[in-house]
Amino acid sequence: MIFVVTKCAECPLLSVVEGQRVCNVGPPSHRPIADGDERPSWCRMRKEQIIVRDFK
């Protein structure tokens, strides 16, 4: 199965730590995402897509 991710809300690498959304895609890990941002300025998805493959 392949996921093409274009928004943080769709990303399986998005985590919630102590009520704050955090990104685990690029360094540094657990980088906080502001509540109003759909895609932060530093996000790799601004210029690209992230393809996640599930190898089960």
C-alpha positions in Angstrom: 0.0 0.0 0.0 1.3 3.5 -0.9 0.2 6.8 0.7 0.9 10.1 -1.0 0.9 12.7 1.7 0.2 16.4 0.9 -1.0 17.7 4.2 0.2 17.3 7.8 -3.2 16.0 8.9 -2.8 13.1 6.4 0.7 12.2 7.4 1.3 9.0 9.4 4.5 10.5 10.8 2.6 13.3 12.6 2.6 12.8 16.4 0.9 14.6 19.3 3.1 15.2 22.3 1.6 16.8 25.3 -1.2 18.3 23.2 1.2 19.8 20.6 1.4 18.5 17.0 5.0 17.5 16.2 6.6 16.5 12.9 8.8 13.4 12.5 9.7 13.7 8.8 12.9 15.8 8.9 15.5 16.8 11.4 15.1 17.7 14.2 12.6 15.0 15.1 9.5 16.1 17.1 9.6 19.6 15.7 6.5 21.5 16.9 3.9 22.6 14.4 1.8 25.7 15.2 -1.9 25.1 15.4 -2.8 27.5 12.6 -0.3 26.0 10.1 -1.5 23.4 7.7 2.0 23.2 6.3 4.8 25.1 8.1 7.3 27.1 6.1 10.1 24.6 6.9 8.0 21.6 5.8 9.4 19.4 3.0 5.9 19.0 1.6 5.8 22.6 0.5 8.0 21.6 -2.5 7.5 17.9 -2.6 5.2 15.0 -1.6 6.1 12.3 0.9 5.4 8.8 -0.2 5.0 6.3 2.6 5.1 2.6 1.7 3.6 -0.1 4.0 5.6 -3.3 3.5 3.4 -5.9 5.2 
